Amino acid sequence: MSEMAGVAKQLVTRGKGVLAADESLGSIGKRFEALGIENSHENRKAYREMLFGTPGAEEYISGAITFDETLRDGLGQMLSEKGIIPGIKVDKGTVELANFPGEKVTEGLDGLAERLKEYAGMGAKFTKWRAVIKIGAGMPTTTCINVNAEILARYAALSQAAGLVPFVEPEVLLDDGHDLERCREVTDAVWQKVFEKLAEYKIEFEGMILKASMVIAMDTGAEEVARETVALLRRRVPVEVGGIVFLSGGQDEIRSTLNLNEMNKINPPWQLSFSYGRALQDSALKTWVGKAENVESARQTFLHRAKMNSLATKGEYQQE
């Protein structure tokens, strides 16, 4: 087993999952603003320290995806000391795909090899890159799927060349405008092309993680989400892939946990885990609201959600 394959295996240890704490300055600013918290460096650091320093979090959290600022603040070391593997978001966000209105492409390949070397030197063991696929009238186009798959594969190759485990995240957005059948159709096309490109770029599947969106529509029940998602994973994802983690993708914290729980009842060939952002953080953030006196209660709230998702990775979650 390569070192990358070993890290990937650790990240999807049964009963553990990954905290997505890689919000950009703008994204976390919107969440802070909604709660009356100033979007200052001091507050961003205090918030991440509150999450990362939660006693017992390492029982349920295997790794944490950080943002550039967070890693430079030295919080990767804080994670490592707790036995949580530090990772880093390396894409630079999405822009409009020229000549394809409404569709997005992710930037950040320029200079990536140098940045990866720097992040590895700062203690990062894995990386994340997100592509965004929107379902709509005439969307996604084949061009949009192809270009994002190509970029994901190039990113993954650069990441593995630097000895870092790539989280490959082709997110099909959850939206009111599509049904389950349409989501399945689009996700099928996306995963097929992504894994074609990963193979073309000679990616070591054992040393990567697929960060997947679920096959889901706004009104889909957990059993149906589980059945459709796992069936499509079996069809399109090589069994050699080191692990699969799901993004919550606009689902609330209870629904995302229920869906993960139902998938793990099916006993798929991979360990299915979580890499949730809001679904792990929202209640804790609303409890904290930027006040030092709320840190302990916010940590308890965060720990509870982490524990519930830990149970879901084993198919043992009971809805609260």
N, C-alpha and C positions, 0 to 999 in steps of 0.2 A: 504493500500500500504506500502510495506517495504521501509526502507530508501534507499536500493539499487535500488529498482524499481523507486523511486522518482528521484534519480540521473540519471538513464538511460533515464527517460522521459525528464529530463532537457537537456541531451546531444543531443537529437534529436528534440528539440523544432523547430517547423516549421520556416523555414527561417534561421536556424543556422546549423553549422556543426563543425567538429573536425579537427584541424590542427595536422597533423602528423609531429612532430619535434623531432623524436626519433632516428635519425641517429646515428649509432655507430661511434666511433672515426675514424675507417677506411673508412666508407661510406662517412662521411662528408669531410674527408681528400681528397678523390678522387674528389669531387665536387669543393672543394677549390683549389686543384692543377690545375684543368682545367682552372681556372680563375686567376691563379698566386697569390692566397691567402695562406699565411703560415698557416698550420694546427696547430696552437698553442691554448692553453687553453684560452688565452686572446681573440683571434679572434673568437673562438667558442662561448664564453660567449657574446661578443659584437654582434655577429650575432643573437643569440637567443633573446637578449635584444631588438635588432632592431625590430624583428618580434613581440614579446610579447608586446612591449610598443607602438605599432601602435595605435594612437588615433582613436577611433571608431571601432576597431576590434571586440570588444565585441558585437556589433550589429549583426555580422554575424558569429562569432566563439563562440561556446558554451564550448568547451574544447580543451585542447592541450595535446598530448602525448609527454612526455619528455623522455630524456635519464638519466641514473643514475647521470652522472656528472652535468647535468643541474639542477636536483632537489637539489643536494648537494650545488650548487652555490646559492641557495635561490630563484631561479626564479619561483618556484611554488607559493611562496608568492606574487610575482609580478603579476602572473596570477590571483590568488584569489582576489587580491585587485581590479582588473578590472572586476570581475564577470565572469571570465573564469575558468572552472573547471580543475584542474591539474590532469593529469594521468601519468602513467609510464610504459614504456616497461620493461617487466620482464624476457623475454626469453634471452638466451645467444647465440643465433644464431644457424645456421645449421651445421651439419657435415654429412659426407657420411653415408648412411645406410649400415651397414656391410652386405656383400654378395649380395648387390643389386646395382651394378654399375650405377652411374648417378642419384640415388635417394637420398633424404635428409631426415634427422630427426632433430627435434629441441631439443636443450639441455637447461637445467636450472631448472629442478625440484628439484635437490638436494639443500637443504637449503632454498627453496623458501618460506616456511611458515615464517621463521625468517625474510627474506628480506621484505615480504609483511607487516609484523608488523612494521618494521622500516619505510617503505615508507608511511604507513598510518599515522605514527607519524610525518612525514615530510609534511603532508597535501595532499597526493594523495588520490583521490576518486575513481579512476578506473585504470585498468591495461590492458596491451595488450600482446598477445602471437601470434606469426606468425608461421604457418606451411607452407611448400612449396611443392607444387605438380607439377611436370614437366610432360608434355605430350611428348611422344617420342616413338620410336620403342620398343614395349613391356612395355611401361611405361604410367601411373603408375601401379605398381603391387598392388594386393589386400593387400599384406603385408605392403606396404608403406602407403596406405590409412588407414589401420587399426591401425598401430602403431601411426601415427600422430593424428588420431581421439582420441585414448585412451589418449595420452599425453595432447591434448587440453582439454579433459574432466577433467583430474586430475588437470590441472592448474586452470580451471574454478572453481572447487570445493574448492581448496585452497584459491583462490581469494575471493569467496563469504564467506568462513569461516572467513576471515579477515575483512569482511564488505566492500569489494571493488568490484565494478562492472567489470566483465571480458569482454574485447573485444576479441571474439573468431575469429581468422583470418586464415581460411584455404585457402591460395592463390593458385589458379590454374594459372600457369604462362602463360602470353600472349607470343606467339612464332610464327614465320613464318611457322613452320612445321605442323600446324594443321588447319583444317577448323572449321566452326561454329558447325557442327554436332558433331564432335569429342569433342570439348570443352563442349558442352551440356551434352554429355554422361559421360564425366569424372566428371564434376561439379555435376551432378546428383548423381553419386556414392559417391562422397566426402561428399556432404551435407547430404545424407541419413545416412551414417555411423557416421558422426560427431553428428548429433542429436540423433541417437540411443545411442551413448556413453554418451552424455550430460544427457539424460533421465536416463540412468543406474546409473550415478553418482548423481542423484537427484538435478540437477541444477535448481534453480529458474529462469525460462525463463524470467519472467518479469524484473528480475534484471540483465540481461545480454544484450550485444549488439553483433550482428553478423557483423563482418567486412568482407564483401564479395568481391570477384572478380566478374566481369561481365561475362555473357555468350557472348563471343566475339572472333572473329578472326581478323587478320590484316586488312581485307578489308570489314568488316561488317559495314553497315550503322546504324545510331543512332536508327531509328525506329525498325529495326530488333533486335538490341541489347536489346532495351527496352522490346519488345514483348517476346523474348526468356528468358530474365533474370527474368522478373516478373512472367512469367508462371512457371518457375522452382522454384522460391521462394514460390509461392502458393502451389506447389506440395510437397515441402520438409521442409519448415520452419513453425513451429507452430505459430499461430496468436498471442500467448501470449508473444512471444519474444519482449523485451523492445524496440528494434529499430534495424534498419539495416543501416549501413554506408558502402559506397563503397571505395575501394582503387583505385587509378588511374592506377596502374599496368603497367607502361610503355606507357600509352597514353599521348599525349600532353595535355596542359591545356585547349585548346578549345574542343577537342574531348571528354575529360572526362566530361566536363560541359554539352555539348550537350547530351551525353548519359544519364546523370542523369536527365536532363530536360525532355527528352522523357519518362523516366520511371515514373516520377511524373505526367505526363499527363494521365497515365492509372488509377490513383487513386487506388493504392494497399492498402491492409488492414494495413500496417505498414507505419510509417513515414520513407521515404527513404532519406538519407542524405549522406554527404561526410565525408571521413577521408583521405584527400589527403596530400601527402608530396610534391613531385616535382611539381605536377599540381597547387599547391598554392605558392610554393617557388621559382621556377626556375627563373622567370622574375625578382623577387625582388632581388635574389642573384646576378644575372648578373648586376643589376643596382647598387647594393651596392659595390661589389668587394672589400670589406674590408676597405673602406674609410669613415671616419666620415662625410665628407662633402656630401656624397651621401645618408645619412640615411633618410632624409625627402623624397626624391624622391623614394627611395626603399620602404618606408612605403606606399606611395601613390600607388605604383605598387601592393604591397601585398594587400592593402585594396580593390583595384579594382577587383582582382581575387576572394577575399573572397565575395565581393558583387555579382559578377556574379554567383558564386556557390550558394549563398543564394537564388537568383532568381530561379535557377534550382531546388531547393528543393520545390518550389511552382509551377513548370512548367511554369514559366514566363520569362525564359531566351530567349533573341534574340541574335543570333550569331553576334559577333563583326565584 
